[in-house]
Amino acid sequence: MIGGHFSFHQQLEETISSFFSHSPDSAVIYTTGYTANSASLQSLLRKEDIAIVDMAVHASVYEGCLLTNRKSFPHNDLQSLERILKDVQGSYRTKMIIIDGVYSQDGDIAPLDKIRELANRYGAYLMVDDAHGIGVIGKTGRGAMELYSVIDQVDFITGTFSKTFAGIGGYVIAPPKVAAYLKFQSRQHIFSATSTPAVAGIIKAIELIDQEPQWQARLSENITYFKNGLISLGLDVGITGSAIIPVKIGDPHKTSDVGSMLLKAGIYTNPILYPAVAKKNARIRMSVMATHTREHLDKTLNAFEHIKRVM
């Protein structure tokens, strides 16, 4: 704030605001996506308020709620969400529902249209972190919010530049007065080192979403091909609707072994164990890219086939 806000930061704020069809003064950028969530929530919600969060939201959201009241509802359980909204009516200054657009471990999508309706009915704000949906889902890559036609009805949009945009940093899209408030009140924004001129590359990455839609189309083809291949092998990929594809194994020791075998075969994956997921819900987590070739995907499918046969 004192001397680290340059023209390229201003241009990035205006570009990400425009991407979501908001006015140029609607964005705040942070040096990480993690602090975009934690810093904004710590500034906005205090002891008079309450955050109502899906249990599967990112750890940065939980950190952001340390200064306020919090209630969690089971993942995508709308009945539980409504019950909490009823219970807290009239008890807090501000109620905010906080969810992901696409969830990072299962790759499934929040039913945003129904959640928005509940927020309206009970007078709650809605914050959506769509880090994993932007550039992947929606007709023009605006994520789960575009998929459910609520992009102009979400009060706070947060995300990261480290996924589709291939950079480092995060952002919050909010009403202009709130964005200005965050710039002067969120300590992680005021006292962090500023992002380098390299973030100018993110501006181009945002523009390329619209200029080169063939990448999103190719990604969609890769997702379908790879997911169908895993299912044909009898593997459990859950209910993913995104580029995040888990192979659910359950046993953490077996999951670690599978991860090691895949790595030896030249395939990098993420074995996800407790506490990132429940103890009996370990899985191999993969993210498909538009630049993966059929040869890449087939190599991985063949490796899974071999591992299933020998284990």
URJOBEL-V642877 format. One record per helix or strand. SS is the DSSP state (~ for helix, > for strand). FROM is the first residue (numbers start at 1). TO is the last residue. Records with the same first field share a line. If there is no record, write none. Layout:
# URJOBEL-V642877
SS->FROM-TO / FROM-TO
This chain:
# URJOBEL-V642877
~->7-19 / 33-44 / 59-64 / 78-87 / 112-122 / 144-147 / 176-185 / 187-191 / 197-211 / 214-232 / 252-264 / 294-310
>->27-30 / 50-54 / 69-73 / 95-100 / 102-102 / 109-109 / 125-129 / 156-160 / 170-173 / 244-250 / 270-272 / 282-287
